[in-house]
Amino acid sequence: MARFKVELSSKARKFYEVCSEDFAKRLDDCFQQLERDPYYGPNIKRLKTRPQALLYRYRIGEFRVIYEVFKKEIVVLIVKIASRGDVYKGV
């Protein structure tokens, strides 16, 4: 299987740029996992909110990374990074 390329939306990039260095390292680990396999893992779950989109979430403690998988382009687009209470609003 080819490695996926991880891209960040503008919202996700803004969050990544202002988060702490420790949390940025945890996000880097998340992105590396998603490059290898964005479908399966202990912290990965498919979202059922929009069936037409392949939306998934990756859990990092109290935070969630929402991402969409584009199989043909071999791209994982990080849509949103936020706390558990706020991340699902507007998804």
Contacts in CASP RR format, 6 or more apart in sequence:
PFRMAT RR
TARGET T0000
AUTHOR 0000-0000-0000
METHOD contacts of the structure
MODEL  1
MARFKVELSSKARKFYEVCSEDFAKRLDDCFQQLERDPYYGPNIKRLKTR
PQALLYRYRIGEFRVIYEVFKKEIVVLIVKIASRGDVYKGV
1 37 0 8 1.000
2 74 0 8 1.000
3 35 0 8 1.000
3 36 0 8 1.000
3 74 0 8 1.000
4 34 0 8 1.000
4 35 0 8 1.000
4 36 0 8 1.000
4 38 0 8 1.000
4 69 0 8 1.000
4 74 0 8 1.000
4 75 0 8 1.000
4 76 0 8 1.000
5 35 0 8 1.000
5 74 0 8 1.000
5 75 0 8 1.000
5 76 0 8 1.000
6 31 0 8 1.000
6 34 0 8 1.000
6 35 0 8 1.000
6 75 0 8 1.000
6 76 0 8 1.000
6 78 0 8 1.000
7 75 0 8 1.000
7 76 0 8 1.000
7 77 0 8 1.000
7 78 0 8 1.000
8 16 0 8 1.000
8 77 0 8 1.000
8 78 0 8 1.000
9 77 0 8 1.000
9 78 0 8 1.000
9 79 0 8 1.000
9 80 0 8 1.000
11 79 0 8 1.000
11 80 0 8 1.000
11 81 0 8 1.000
12 65 0 8 1.000
12 78 0 8 1.000
12 79 0 8 1.000
12 80 0 8 1.000
12 81 0 8 1.000
15 81 0 8 1.000
15 82 0 8 1.000
16 24 0 8 1.000
16 27 0 8 1.000
16 81 0 8 1.000
19 27 0 8 1.000
19 81 0 8 1.000
23 60 0 8 1.000
23 63 0 8 1.000
26 60 0 8 1.000
27 60 0 8 1.000
27 65 0 8 1.000
27 81 0 8 1.000
30 43 0 8 1.000
30 58 0 8 1.000
30 60 0 8 1.000
30 65 0 8 1.000
31 78 0 8 1.000
33 41 0 8 1.000
33 43 0 8 1.000
33 58 0 8 1.000
34 58 0 8 1.000
34 67 0 8 1.000
34 76 0 8 1.000
35 76 0 8 1.000
38 44 0 8 1.000
38 56 0 8 1.000
38 67 0 8 1.000
38 69 0 8 1.000
38 76 0 8 1.000
39 56 0 8 1.000
39 69 0 8 1.000
43 58 0 8 1.000
43 59 0 8 1.000
43 60 0 8 1.000
44 56 0 8 1.000
44 57 0 8 1.000
44 58 0 8 1.000
44 59 0 8 1.000
45 56 0 8 1.000
45 57 0 8 1.000
45 59 0 8 1.000
46 54 0 8 1.000
46 55 0 8 1.000
46 56 0 8 1.000
47 55 0 8 1.000
47 56 0 8 1.000
47 57 0 8 1.000
47 66 0 8 1.000
47 91 0 8 1.000
49 55 0 8 1.000
49 88 0 8 1.000
49 91 0 8 1.000
50 91 0 8 1.000
53 68 0 8 1.000
54 68 0 8 1.000
54 69 0 8 1.000
54 70 0 8 1.000
54 71 0 8 1.000
55 66 0 8 1.000
55 67 0 8 1.000
55 68 0 8 1.000
55 79 0 8 1.000
55 91 0 8 1.000
56 66 0 8 1.000
56 67 0 8 1.000
56 68 0 8 1.000
56 69 0 8 1.000
57 64 0 8 1.000
57 65 0 8 1.000
57 66 0 8 1.000
57 67 0 8 1.000
57 87 0 8 1.000
58 64 0 8 1.000
58 65 0 8 1.000
58 67 0 8 1.000
62 83 0 8 1.000
62 84 0 8 1.000
63 81 0 8 1.000
63 82 0 8 1.000
63 83 0 8 1.000
63 84 0 8 1.000
63 87 0 8 1.000
64 80 0 8 1.000
64 81 0 8 1.000
64 82 0 8 1.000
64 83 0 8 1.000
64 84 0 8 1.000
64 87 0 8 1.000
64 88 0 8 1.000
65 78 0 8 1.000
65 80 0 8 1.000
65 81 0 8 1.000
66 78 0 8 1.000
66 79 0 8 1.000
66 80 0 8 1.000
66 81 0 8 1.000
66 87 0 8 1.000
66 88 0 8 1.000
66 91 0 8 1.000
67 76 0 8 1.000
67 77 0 8 1.000
67 78 0 8 1.000
67 79 0 8 1.000
68 76 0 8 1.000
68 77 0 8 1.000
68 79 0 8 1.000
69 75 0 8 1.000
69 76 0 8 1.000
69 77 0 8 1.000
70 76 0 8 1.000
70 77 0 8 1.000
79 91 0 8 1.000
80 87 0 8 1.000
80 91 0 8 1.000
81 87 0 8 1.000
END
